[in-house]
Amino acid sequence: MTNPYGRILLPLVTPFDRNEEVDYEKYRQLAECVVARKYCDSLVVTGTTGEFNTLTVDERTKLLETALKASAGRVPVIAGVGCASTKETVALAQKAEKIGADCIMIVAPFYCKPTQGAVYEHFRTVHDATNVPILLYNIPIFTGINMEPTLVGRLAALPRVIGIKDESGLNPVQITDYYYATKDVKSDFLLFNGDDLMLMPTLVQGAIGIVSGGAHLVGDRIRKILDLYEEGKNQEAMEVYRGIFRLFRGFGVNGRVHPNPMLRAAIEIVLGIQVGPPRRPLDAITPSEYEYLCTLLKDIKLI
């Protein structure tokens, strides 16, 4: 299988108004902006960056519809459909397929910490209930479980499981573990890094691209890194990477685990699109964090 999704998959932030209601017009503007600037090769709807866990099923459905209209076939649209229960994940996956998603991305079931066998059955059930390509999504820092290489190898044997997004910072070599677990099962299994900070370290392990929230701001620089690396210009690629590494590290200021609050503010400053604060319980950034962010954006010449 060739890779129809490209190297940069961008998980869109979900804009909210002052009452924490989804602002679909701002979402359309944001999608249009990043596509027009060629910051991404695919759009991801309601991923972690889109705060899927605080959205209703109806909101997630309407956001997918909005992204599909905004993309207008220019880039694939991948629908994040993961839910806490298998039943709800199936229902949302079927909706996404009906609406026209090019692919669905399914995060490992969260909160209840199921066994690896139960996680396999979760994904198999969704697979058997749909007819659309599936991208697995492993992010233990939020789900509470890691999708072990043996499990991913079993899932790769399912016909429409095409690859995985791995939050690689938690296990810097897991992309390589996944390669060995899948190479004899599905030789073209797609390995995507899901951690902006780990862009270069995962490229050398064979990651074909990145699912990057930071691409809202530096999608052009990420593309430059990928191009330079493919051309064998590793030192030049590293220089560009080190510049944006500071930005990604900055999203975790003051011990923040979720990058979304800082990313939102940066989008407003750099792109001029008002995406609002996150939906609670995530909190907006503080005045001192805003000042720090502005200094950082100036230092790396984004403003």
C-alpha positions in Angstrom: 0.0 0.0 0.0 1.3 3.5 -0.8 0.9 6.2 1.8 -2.1 8.4 0.7 -1.9 10.6 3.9 1.5 12.1 3.4 4.2 13.0 5.9 2.5 15.7 8.0 -0.8 15.0 9.6 -2.2 18.0 11.4 -4.6 17.5 14.3 -6.8 20.6 14.3 -7.4 22.6 17.5 -11.2 22.9 18.2 -12.1 26.6 18.6 -14.4 27.6 21.4 -16.2 30.9 22.1 -16.4 32.6 25.5 -19.2 30.2 26.6 -17.1 27.1 25.6 -19.4 26.4 22.6 -17.7 25.1 19.5 -17.0 27.8 16.9 -17.4 26.0 13.6 -16.7 29.1 11.5 -13.4 29.6 13.2 -12.7 25.8 12.7 -13.4 26.2 9.0 -11.0 29.2 8.9 -8.3 27.3 10.7 -8.6 24.3 8.4 -8.5 26.5 5.3 -5.5 28.4 6.6 -3.3 25.4 7.3 -4.3 23.7 4.0 -3.7 26.9 2.0 -0.3 27.3 3.6 0.6 23.7 2.8 1.4 23.1 6.5 0.0 19.6 6.3 -0.7 16.7 4.0 -3.8 15.5 5.9 -6.1 17.0 8.5 -7.0 15.1 11.7 -10.3 15.9 13.2 -11.0 15.6 17.0 -7.7 14.1 18.1 -6.0 14.9 21.4 -5.1 18.4 20.1 -8.8 18.9 19.2 -9.8 17.9 22.8 -12.0 15.1 21.7 -12.4 13.9 25.3 -14.5 17.0 26.2 -16.6 17.0 23.0 -20.0 15.4 22.5 -20.6 13.0 19.7 -22.7 15.5 17.8 -19.9 18.1 18.1 -17.4 15.6 16.8 -19.7 14.7 13.9 -20.3 18.4 12.9 -16.5 19.2 13.2 -15.8 16.3 10.7 -18.4 17.7 8.3 -16.9 21.1 8.6 -13.4 19.9 7.9 -14.5 17.9 4.9 -16.1 20.9 3.4 -13.1 23.1 4.2 -10.6 20.7 2.7 -12.8 20.2 -0.4 -10.8 17.2 -1.4 -7.4 19.0 -1.4 -6.1 16.8 1.5 -7.4 13.7 3.1 -9.4 14.1 6.3 -8.8 11.6 9.1 -11.5 11.4 11.8 -10.6 10.7 15.4 -13.3 8.4 16.6 -11.9 6.9 19.8 -14.2 6.8 22.8 -14.0 5.2 26.3 -16.3 2.3 25.3 -16.2 0.0 22.3 -19.9 0.5 21.7 -19.6 4.3 21.3 -16.4 4.0 19.3 -18.2 1.8 16.8 -21.1 4.1 16.5 -18.9 7.2 15.9 -16.7 5.3 13.5 -19.7 4.3 11.5 -20.9 7.9 11.4 -17.5 9.1 10.3 -17.5 6.5 7.5 -21.0 7.6 6.3 -20.0 11.3 6.4 -17.0 10.6 4.2 -13.9 10.4 6.3 -10.9 9.1 4.3 -9.6 7.3 7.4 -10.4 6.9 11.0 -7.9 7.2 13.9 -8.7 5.3 17.0 -7.0 5.9 20.3 -6.6 3.0 22.7 -9.5 2.8 25.1 -8.9 4.9 28.2 -9.7 5.2 31.9 -10.5 1.5 32.6 -7.1 0.1 31.7 -8.2 -3.0 29.8 -5.8 -5.9 29.1 -3.9 -6.1 25.9 -6.3 -8.9 24.8 -9.3 -6.6 25.5 -7.7 -3.8 23.5 -7.2 -6.1 20.6 -10.9 -7.1 20.7 -11.8 -3.4 20.9 -10.0 -2.5 17.7 -11.1 -5.7 16.0 -14.7 -5.0 16.7 -14.5 -1.5 15.2 -12.6 -2.9 12.2 -15.3 -5.5 11.6 -18.1 -2.9 11.9 -16.6 -0.5 9.3 -15.1 -0.5 5.8 -12.6 2.4 6.2 -8.9 2.5 6.8 -7.9 2.6 10.4 -4.9 4.3 12.0 -4.1 3.1 15.5 -3.3 5.7 18.1 -1.1 5.0 21.1 -0.7 7.7 23.8 -0.2 6.1 27.2 0.3 9.4 29.0 -3.5 10.0 28.6 -5.0 6.5 28.1 -3.1 4.9 31.0 -2.1 1.9 28.9 0.6 1.2 26.3 -0.1 -0.7 23.1 2.7 -3.3 23.3 4.5 -4.3 20.1 3.0 -7.8 20.2 -0.5 -6.3 20.2 0.3 -3.9 17.3 1.6 -6.9 15.3 -1.6 -8.8 15.9 -3.7 -5.7 14.9 -1.5 -5.1 11.7 -2.8 -8.4 10.5 -6.3 -7.0 10.2 -6.8 -5.9 6.5 -7.7 -2.3 7.1 -5.4 -1.4 9.9 -2.9 0.6 8.0 -0.6 2.0 10.6 -0.1 3.6 14.0 0.5 7.0 15.6 2.8 6.6 18.6 3.4 9.2 21.3 7.0 8.4 21.0 8.4 10.5 23.8 7.3 8.0 26.4 9.3 5.2 24.8 12.0 6.7 22.5 12.6 3.4 20.7 9.1 2.0 20.4 8.8 3.0 16.7 11.6 0.5 16.1 9.8 -2.1 18.3 6.7 -1.6 16.2 8.7 -2.0 13.0 10.0 -5.4 14.0 6.5 -6.4 15.2 4.8 -5.6 11.9 7.4 -6.0 9.1 6.6 -9.6 8.5 2.8 -9.1 9.0 2.3 -6.0 6.8 5.5 -4.7 5.2 3.9 -1.4 4.3 2.5 -0.7 7.8 2.7 3.1 8.4 4.7 4.3 11.4 3.9 7.9 12.4 5.5 9.7 15.3 3.0 11.5 17.5 5.3 13.7 19.5 6.6 17.0 18.1 9.7 16.8 20.3 10.6 13.4 18.9 10.6 14.4 15.2 14.3 13.8 14.4 14.8 10.8 16.7 12.0 8.9 15.1 12.9 9.7 11.5 16.1 7.8 12.0 14.1 4.8 13.3 12.0 4.7 10.1 8.9 6.9 11.0 7.5 8.0 7.7 6.1 11.2 9.2 4.5 13.0 12.1 1.1 13.8 13.5 1.9 17.3 14.7 -0.1 19.9 16.6 2.9 22.2 16.2 2.3 22.1 12.5 -0.3 24.8 13.0 2.6 27.2 13.5 5.6 25.6 11.8 4.3 23.1 9.3 6.6 24.7 6.7 9.7 24.1 8.9 8.6 20.6 9.6 8.4 20.0 5.9 11.8 21.5 5.4 13.2 19.1 8.0 11.6 16.1 6.3 12.9 17.3 2.9 16.5 17.9 4.2 16.5 14.5 5.9 15.4 12.7 2.8 18.1 14.5 0.8 20.7 13.3 3.3 21.4 16.8 4.6 21.2 15.7 8.3 23.1 18.6 9.8 20.9 21.2 8.1 17.8 19.2 9.2 19.1 19.2 12.7 19.6 22.9 12.7 16.0 23.6 11.7 14.8 20.9 14.2 16.7 22.5 17.1 14.9 25.8 16.4 11.4 24.5 16.6 12.3 22.1 19.5 12.5 25.1 21.7 8.9 25.9 20.8 7.6 22.4 21.5 9.5 22.3 24.8 7.9 25.6 25.7 4.4 24.2 25.4 5.1 22.2 28.5 6.0 25.3 30.6 5.2 25.1 34.4 4.7 21.4 34.2 1.8 21.5 31.7 1.2 18.0 30.3 -1.3 19.0 27.6 0.2 21.4 25.1 -3.2 22.7 24.0 -3.5 25.8 26.1 -0.1 27.2 25.0 -0.7 26.1 21.4 -4.0 27.9 21.3 -2.5 31.2 22.4 0.3 30.7 19.9 -2.2 30.1 17.1 -4.0 33.4 17.9 -0.7 35.3 18.0 0.9 33.8 14.8 -2.1 33.0 12.6 -4.5 35.7 13.9 -7.4 33.2 14.2 -9.2 33.5 17.5 -9.6 29.9 18.7 -10.4 30.9 22.3 -9.3 29.1 25.5 -9.6 25.4 26.0 -12.7 23.8 27.3 -12.5 23.1 31.0 -11.1 21.4 33.0 -8.0 22.6 30.9 -7.1 26.1 32.0 -6.1 29.0 29.8 -2.5 30.2 30.1 -1.5 32.8 32.7 -0.3 36.3 32.0 3.3 35.3 32.8 3.0 32.3 30.5 1.7 34.5 27.7 4.7 36.8 28.1 7.0 33.8 28.0 5.3 32.6 24.9 5.6 35.9 23.1 9.3 36.0 23.9 9.8 32.5 22.6 7.8 33.2 19.4 10.0 36.2 18.7 13.2 34.3 19.4 12.4 31.7 16.8 11.1 34.4 14.4 7.5 33.4 14.2 6.5 36.9 15.0 
